[in-house]
């Protein structure tokens, strides 16, 4: 009995068995080892969520998924093709869908990417042209402000009006103080004003059109058989007064419109007086760069060219002859 107690109990001094110390040391070392392993480990949360999401989609319920995700079904054909029937979609993306997780193939939901790209390219080309024309019209308006500033006194006196229409600057010379009634001869008092207009035209690019207009009262004199001759003669008088070394006749076009283009109704004396006028129109048109781009578009895509043309006419009040 004493021998058994000695074998189980250890030494006579009491305490635990000798193997317990070794076991305790081993457990401590193992715990320290796993603590160190845990401290060295890094958790990639984003990768974990992506993996969890992929597994959920792969083993989940009916869904539509992007091709970059893991496809469902037995067919694992590459990103851009699956054996299913293609269907159109308004999105410019490739999609795969399954409505039955037991199906053996995948459908590709797609659209004609070629036509979509063409449409987007056409919209981009249109926007580029519109932006460039917008900038050109901004330049025209700035030059019109400069001309109006130079003619500020005459504008305040009601002799001249300055306005813009698209790429046109219109200097409207009223009959009052310019011509005697029924005459095409400029009054001496108006010649200083023509010098200011001439200086403004020298500093402004563009073709110049001088247009004569009258009211609807008929005229028949020894010199003028009709309002056509009167309006044309007045336009010629203004054009001759503007000619100088810098403003050569090759920049000018002269026309008479009689009473065919009234600004307001001819029913009142004030309306008739407003319609009797000469207009100096600076037609700047589109620059060479924009014209070349439009020419290329017209040859490559006539439909897109027509859309751009109508857009320019609608937004900027451009005339057909100003575009092409």
PyMOL commands that set and color helices and strands:
alter all, ss='L'
color gray80, all
select helices_A, chain A and resi 2-9+18-40+45-58+113-150+152-156+188-202+227-242+249-251+269-275+288-300+302-316+320-323
alter helices_A, ss='H'
color red, helices_A
select strands_A, chain A and resi 63-66+95-98+107-109+160-165+168-174+207-213+252-256+277-283
alter strands_A, ss='S'
color yellow, strands_A
deselect
rebuild
show_as cartoon
